[in-house]
């Protein structure tokens, strides 16, 4: 079961994609259940309601779904929390020591965009980079959680994410400026779909990236220094996570920052994929 939002930006409709063993899929409208895939829907047991409606056969088919734009699978989050250097090999290629506690930063919700929307390279950009990541979608309020088990129960599902980053803004000077490099408009493509946490093992998913068809990153979420429940628990000690919020769990090695590959330029095409959560494709354009 894959939750999606289809349609033009700002006018997406909630849909569930059900795939068969042979790879074929059927799209069903969720409008009889909800106006959107958002925090209120997730917090009210929306995933269970979708399962029940599918079993009952009460959801109408969306016949033109393959022709519609794919939006972010979760409506504009209240908060997007980034986690830095959460793979030891990426920390090493960045010239950093793997962190002993999670490194947190925030991205504005207006950075969230669809998985196939064009990505704008900033006007003064010189070091625009890609980052394939596993995204956690929060399903219930999380504040001062007492255990990782309690945190795991707050995870509604997972999404593919690309944390597009301008390193020339992010890393200059002794202190660095992560906010400047991580908050560019459209720099957080999510999707194409949200898979409920009970349907997939978020701790054991291959993730990869490509630039112009050439392989870049190739790792697995089993290599995360801090896994998904640990991150939710840790973040809840410092902020109140609300339903619909998203945590980006960090990227593995193989980005341009490593010095092994050139940075992105207008005209390049970036693809990122987390197995089971779908592949994204962004064409880079000059903003």
Number of C-alpha atoms within 10 A of each C-alpha: 17 21 25 28 30 23 15 13 14 9 11 21 19 25 27 25 20 15 13 10 6 6 7 9 12 14 21 23 22 26 14 12 15 17 12 21 27 21 24 16 18 23 18 13 13 20 20 12 16 22 13 12 15 16 10 9 10 14 19 14 15 15 11 8 18 11 9 12 16 25 29 27 30 27 21 21 19 17 19 24 21 20 19 19 26 24 23 19 19 22 19 14 19 17 11 12 13 19 15 9 11 20 15 18 15 16 25 20 20 17 19 26 24 27 28 21 19 18 26 20 26 16 8 11 18 15 20 23 23 26 25 32 27 29 28 29 30 27 29 22 18 22 18 15 18 12 13 17 12 14 25 17 16 25 26 24 25 28 30 29 35 30 25 25 25 27 22 17 20 18 15 11 8 6 8 14 15 19 16 16 22 23 22 20 19 20 25 28 27 30 31 28 28 29 25 21 18 11 12 15 14 27 15 13 17 17 23 22 27 19 21 12 11 11 13 21 21 15 20 20 25 15 17 19 20 22 16 24 21 17 23 29 23 22 23 19 14 11 11 15 26 22 25 28 25 30 29 29 29 27 31 27 22 24 22 20 21 15 11 11 13 14 19 22 18 15 13 15 19 26 24 27 26 26 17 20 23 19 21 23 22 21 18 19 15 14 12
